[in-house]
Amino acid sequence: MEKKILIATYSWSGHTKRLADQIAKLLSGADQYQIAVPAGTYDLTDMYATSDRAKNQLATGELPPLANPIPELDQYNLILVGSPV
């Protein structure tokens, strides 16, 4: 049985998405899921302001909703997760 692979990424600037796209080309048949929040949730011009806001959200537990529904994860044998560092 062939493994079913999901590549799930959150990309603030687009670099992580480009890398995920390259990986998806190498892993034929892999599905991709974009972890995204509604527009306006984070400052797209200042990564430090975005980081500060995200840290505050984690500390308070007030996380933003996801913009895309999460796929059924139990159908995957392998899930690769990428995010900004």
NUBA-466874 format. One record per residue: residue number from 1; residue in three letters; x, y, z of N, C-alpha, C, O in turn. Coordinates in steps of 0.02 Angstrom, whole numbers. Layout:
# NUBA-466874
NUM | ALA | X | Y | Z | X | Y | Z | X | Y | Z | X | Y | Z .
...
***
This chain:
# NUBA-466874
1 | MET | 42 | -59 | 0 | 0 | 0 | 0 | 44 | 62 | 0 | 92 | 67 | 39 .
2 | GLU | 29 | 109 | -43 | 67 | 171 | -49 | 51 | 217 | 10 | -7 | 224 | 31 .
3 | LYS | 104 | 249 | 35 | 93 | 296 | 90 | 59 | 359 | 63 | 74 | 384 | 9 .
4 | LYS | 13 | 384 | 103 | -20 | 447 | 86 | 13 | 502 | 128 | 19 | 496 | 189 .
5 | ILE | 35 | 555 | 94 | 75 | 607 | 125 | 39 | 674 | 121 | 10 | 691 | 70 .
6 | LEU | 42 | 711 | 176 | 16 | 779 | 179 | 73 | 826 | 196 | 112 | 814 | 242 .
7 | ILE | 78 | 880 | 159 | 126 | 933 | 174 | 85 | 993 | 197 | 50 | 1025 | 157 .
8 | ALA | 89 | 1008 | 261 | 51 | 1064 | 291 | 99 | 1120 | 308 | 149 | 1109 | 342 .
9 | THR | 85 | 1180 | 283 | 132 | 1236 | 294 | 96 | 1300 | 312 | 40 | 1314 | 290 .
10 | TYR | 131 | 1338 | 354 | 112 | 1408 | 366 | 170 | 1449 | 341 | 228 | 1438 | 360 .
11 | SER | 156 | 1497 | 297 | 209 | 1537 | 267 | 193 | 1610 | 275 | 143 | 1635 | 247 .
12 | TRP | 233 | 1646 | 312 | 222 | 1718 | 324 | 244 | 1758 | 263 | 208 | 1803 | 241 .
13 | SER | 303 | 1743 | 237 | 331 | 1783 | 182 | 328 | 1748 | 114 | 341 | 1780 | 63 .
14 | GLY | 312 | 1683 | 113 | 310 | 1647 | 51 | 368 | 1598 | 42 | 365 | 1554 | -1 .
15 | HIS | 422 | 1605 | 81 | 480 | 1561 | 75 | 462 | 1489 | 93 | 481 | 1442 | 58 .
16 | THR | 425 | 1479 | 147 | 406 | 1412 | 169 | 360 | 1379 | 117 | 366 | 1320 | 104 .
17 | LYS | 316 | 1418 | 87 | 271 | 1391 | 36 | 311 | 1368 | -25 | 298 | 1315 | -52 .
18 | ARG | 360 | 1408 | -46 | 400 | 1388 | -104 | 438 | 1323 | -90 | 442 | 1280 | -134 .
19 | LEU | 464 | 1315 | -30 | 499 | 1254 | -12 | 450 | 1195 | -11 | 466 | 1141 | -35 .
20 | ALA | 390 | 1205 | 16 | 339 | 1152 | 18 | 320 | 1132 | -53 | 310 | 1073 | -67 .
21 | ASP | 315 | 1180 | -98 | 299 | 1164 | -168 | 354 | 1121 | -199 | 339 | 1075 | -237 .
22 | GLN | 416 | 1136 | -184 | 472 | 1096 | -210 | 470 | 1025 | -183 | 482 | 977 | -219 .
23 | ILE | 455 | 1018 | -119 | 450 | 952 | -88 | 393 | 913 | -119 | 399 | 853 | -132 .
24 | ALA | 337 | 947 | -131 | 278 | 914 | -160 | 294 | 886 | -230 | 268 | 834 | -249 .
25 | LYS | 336 | 921 | -267 | 356 | 897 | -333 | 396 | 832 | -327 | 392 | 788 | -370 .
26 | LEU | 436 | 827 | -274 | 478 | 767 | -263 | 437 | 708 | -237 | 454 | 651 | -250 .
27 | LEU | 385 | 723 | -199 | 343 | 671 | -170 | 278 | 666 | -210 | 227 | 693 | -191 .
28 | SER | 283 | 631 | -264 | 226 | 625 | -310 | 163 | 602 | -272 | 164 | 553 | -235 .
29 | GLY | 109 | 638 | -283 | 46 | 620 | -252 | 34 | 649 | -183 | -19 | 639 | -154 .
30 | ALA | 83 | 686 | -156 | 74 | 716 | -90 | 22 | 771 | -94 | 20 | 810 | -142 .
31 | ASP | -20 | 775 | -43 | -69 | 829 | -38 | -37 | 887 | -1 | 9 | 878 | 39 .
32 | GLN | -61 | 948 | -16 | -37 | 1007 | 20 | -95 | 1041 | 56 | -152 | 1043 | 31 .
33 | TYR | -80 | 1067 | 115 | -130 | 1105 | 154 | -96 | 1169 | 177 | -42 | 1167 | 208 .
34 | GLN | -128 | 1225 | 163 | -101 | 1289 | 184 | -133 | 1308 | 251 | -193 | 1319 | 254 .
35 | ILE | -92 | 1312 | 303 | -116 | 1336 | 368 | -119 | 1412 | 362 | -68 | 1445 | 353 .
36 | ALA | -178 | 1440 | 366 | -187 | 1511 | 356 | -239 | 1539 | 405 | -283 | 1504 | 428 .
37 | VAL | -231 | 1602 | 420 | -278 | 1638 | 462 | -311 | 1693 | 419 | -284 | 1710 | 366 .
38 | PRO | -368 | 1720 | 440 | -401 | 1771 | 400 | -356 | 1831 | 387 | -313 | 1849 | 428 .
39 | ALA | -366 | 1861 | 329 | -328 | 1921 | 311 | -334 | 1974 | 366 | -388 | 1982 | 395 .
40 | GLY | -280 | 2009 | 379 | -280 | 2062 | 429 | -263 | 2038 | 499 | -257 | 2079 | 545 .
41 | THR | -255 | 1972 | 508 | -239 | 1946 | 574 | -169 | 1967 | 596 | -157 | 1984 | 654 .
42 | TYR | -123 | 1965 | 549 | -53 | 1983 | 564 | -28 | 2037 | 517 | -54 | 2044 | 461 .
43 | ASP | 21 | 2075 | 540 | 54 | 2126 | 500 | 99 | 2091 | 450 | 146 | 2055 | 469 .
44 | LEU | 87 | 2100 | 386 | 126 | 2067 | 335 | 189 | 2105 | 315 | 226 | 2084 | 270 .
45 | THR | 201 | 2162 | 348 | 261 | 2201 | 332 | 312 | 2201 | 388 | 369 | 2221 | 377 .
46 | ASP | 292 | 2180 | 447 | 337 | 2182 | 505 | 336 | 2115 | 542 | 289 | 2100 | 579 .
47 | MET | 388 | 2075 | 530 | 389 | 2008 | 561 | 395 | 2012 | 637 | 373 | 1966 | 672 .
48 | TYR | 425 | 2065 | 663 | 431 | 2071 | 736 | 363 | 2086 | 768 | 347 | 2059 | 822 .
49 | ALA | 324 | 2128 | 737 | 256 | 2142 | 762 | 214 | 2079 | 758 | 175 | 2064 | 804 .
50 | THR | 221 | 2041 | 704 | 185 | 1978 | 696 | 205 | 1929 | 750 | 163 | 1896 | 780 .
51 | SER | 270 | 1924 | 763 | 295 | 1879 | 815 | 269 | 1899 | 884 | 248 | 1856 | 923 .
52 | ASP | 270 | 1963 | 899 | 245 | 1986 | 964 | 171 | 1970 | 972 | 149 | 1948 | 1025 .
53 | ARG | 132 | 1980 | 919 | 60 | 1966 | 923 | 48 | 1891 | 932 | 6 | 1871 | 972 .
54 | ALA | 86 | 1850 | 895 | 78 | 1777 | 901 | 96 | 1753 | 971 | 63 | 1710 | 998 .
55 | LYS | 150 | 1780 | 999 | 170 | 1761 | 1067 | 116 | 1779 | 1117 | 101 | 1740 | 1163 .
56 | ASN | 86 | 1838 | 1109 | 32 | 1858 | 1154 | -29 | 1812 | 1146 | -60 | 1794 | 1196 .
57 | GLN | -44 | 1793 | 1085 | -101 | 1748 | 1074 | -88 | 1680 | 1107 | -133 | 1651 | 1137 .
58 | LEU | -27 | 1655 | 1102 | -10 | 1592 | 1135 | -16 | 1598 | 1211 | -42 | 1553 | 1244 .
59 | ALA | 8 | 1654 | 1238 | 7 | 1664 | 1311 | -64 | 1669 | 1338 | -78 | 1645 | 1393 .
60 | THR | -108 | 1700 | 1299 | -177 | 1711 | 1323 | -224 | 1655 | 1300 | -280 | 1649 | 1326 .
61 | GLY | -202 | 1614 | 1252 | -245 | 1561 | 1226 | -297 | 1587 | 1176 | -341 | 1549 | 1156 .
62 | GLU | -292 | 1650 | 1158 | -339 | 1680 | 1110 | -310 | 1674 | 1039 | -284 | 1722 | 1011 .
63 | LEU | -315 | 1614 | 1012 | -287 | 1600 | 946 | -336 | 1619 | 891 | -397 | 1612 | 900 .
64 | PRO | -311 | 1642 | 834 | -356 | 1659 | 779 | -385 | 1596 | 747 | -355 | 1543 | 751 .
65 | PRO | -442 | 1602 | 715 | -471 | 1544 | 680 | -430 | 1528 | 618 | -395 | 1571 | 591 .
66 | LEU | -434 | 1467 | 595 | -402 | 1448 | 532 | -446 | 1468 | 474 | -507 | 1464 | 478 .
67 | ALA | -416 | 1491 | 420 | -453 | 1511 | 361 | -474 | 1452 | 319 | -524 | 1455 | 283 .
68 | ASN | -437 | 1397 | 322 | -451 | 1337 | 282 | -469 | 1279 | 328 | -436 | 1269 | 380 .
69 | PRO | -521 | 1241 | 311 | -537 | 1183 | 353 | -481 | 1132 | 353 | -448 | 1121 | 302 .
70 | ILE | -469 | 1101 | 410 | -416 | 1051 | 416 | -439 | 986 | 382 | -496 | 964 | 392 .
71 | PRO | -396 | 957 | 341 | -415 | 894 | 308 | -419 | 837 | 359 | -395 | 844 | 416 .
72 | GLU | -450 | 782 | 339 | -454 | 723 | 382 | -384 | 694 | 390 | -358 | 662 | 344 .
73 | LEU | -354 | 705 | 447 | -283 | 687 | 457 | -272 | 612 | 462 | -217 | 587 | 449 .
74 | ASP | -323 | 575 | 482 | -314 | 503 | 492 | -305 | 465 | 426 | -291 | 405 | 427 .
75 | GLN | -314 | 498 | 370 | -304 | 466 | 305 | -230 | 467 | 283 | -213 | 437 | 232 .
76 | TYR | -188 | 502 | 321 | -118 | 509 | 302 | -72 | 465 | 344 | -82 | 456 | 404 .
77 | ASN | -22 | 437 | 310 | 30 | 397 | 344 | 87 | 441 | 368 | 121 | 425 | 417 .
78 | LEU | 96 | 497 | 334 | 151 | 543 | 350 | 127 | 614 | 341 | 98 | 631 | 289 .
79 | ILE | 139 | 657 | 391 | 121 | 727 | 387 | 184 | 768 | 399 | 214 | 764 | 453 .
80 | LEU | 204 | 807 | 349 | 260 | 853 | 355 | 233 | 922 | 370 | 188 | 946 | 335 .
81 | VAL | 260 | 955 | 421 | 236 | 1021 | 441 | 294 | 1071 | 434 | 349 | 1060 | 460 .
82 | GLY | 280 | 1126 | 400 | 331 | 1178 | 391 | 303 | 1245 | 413 | 245 | 1260 | 404 .
83 | SER | 348 | 1285 | 443 | 328 | 1352 | 465 | 390 | 1397 | 466 | 446 | 1372 | 462 .
84 | PRO | 380 | 1462 | 471 | 437 | 1507 | 477 | 476 | 1494 | 541 | 448 | 1471 | 591 .
85 | VAL | 539 | 1508 | 538 | 581 | 1498 | 598 | 614 | 1564 | 618 | 651 | 1567 | 667 .
***
